[in-house]
């Protein structure tokens, strides 16, 4: 970045925007101020804040989303002046989004070094990651996250209450996910293609993090067979929810059973009985099988383990897989643990060379 800041390039992002989809941004941090002392943050959409105004309330001509709260630069200016209270979400209590935004567009302040585009405008989306009660906390299932991409692109096109002139934008997505088939067909990956015109639209670039979980044993791959095979993982019992997805070919018909560390066995899950809810030694276990998933036509088993009468059991869990019809060429069954659980779960028969990013 320093070489780009110096002549002959002398580029610091003053004619561009940086979009951030993350945990938030600390609106009071000095690194997000311009040389004139004003904030460079032009908008923040907090999708989880129901107080409003929503993007549609602010600009019904250009924005369609009717939930959350859209803060404009004028609102943030009042917060900096102390004439308006700063909502807790706009201090970014987790700190991750502020950290990411300072790398991408920080101007430097105190011990905080200068970022890549220290003069760029900044637009932020704080996504509402959990949409339906049965879904994990994952951007892979967040339609609101997809709408965040659309809003940031609309802002960059100009002519809105947020930004008058069209401005190129680089959108950074450093929130992780392991849910989905990992083949480019999830709703988020499809949105990446759509919002960039399959990568051909000028003036917009998307940047996705590679993830930090490579060494955590969060992926397992086995080959289905007419007999029974097991996938095993160790749980340290600290998770508030353990969530897994097992993806396999539409050509195969499989049956699954979940076995807890005490040896208790669930009822079988198969195409004839695709959904079960039961207690295993005080843990609520939800198993749901979708045949011909809308994303890619393959099948997926979703496994959710929750503490109920006791904490999630420590020790070795097993997913028993029995092949009823195994007709696919490679017979692969790929199982991922969702990111929220990866620190409490490790597969015993994992594939360490398989990365976990989309």
Beta strands, then each sheet from edge to edge (+ up, - down):
strand 1: 16-21
strand 2: 41-46
strand 3: 69-72
strand 4: 121-126
strand 5: 168-173
strand 6: 204-208
strand 7: 219-223
strand 8: 228-235
strand 9: 241-248
strand 10: 253-259
strand 11: 275-280
strand 12: 283-290
strand 13: 299-307
strand 14: 315-325
strand 15: 332-337
strand 16: 345-347
sheet 1: 3+ 2- 4- 1- 5- 6-
sheet 2: 7+ 15- 9+ 13- 12+ 11-
sheet 3: 10+ 14- 8+ 16-
end
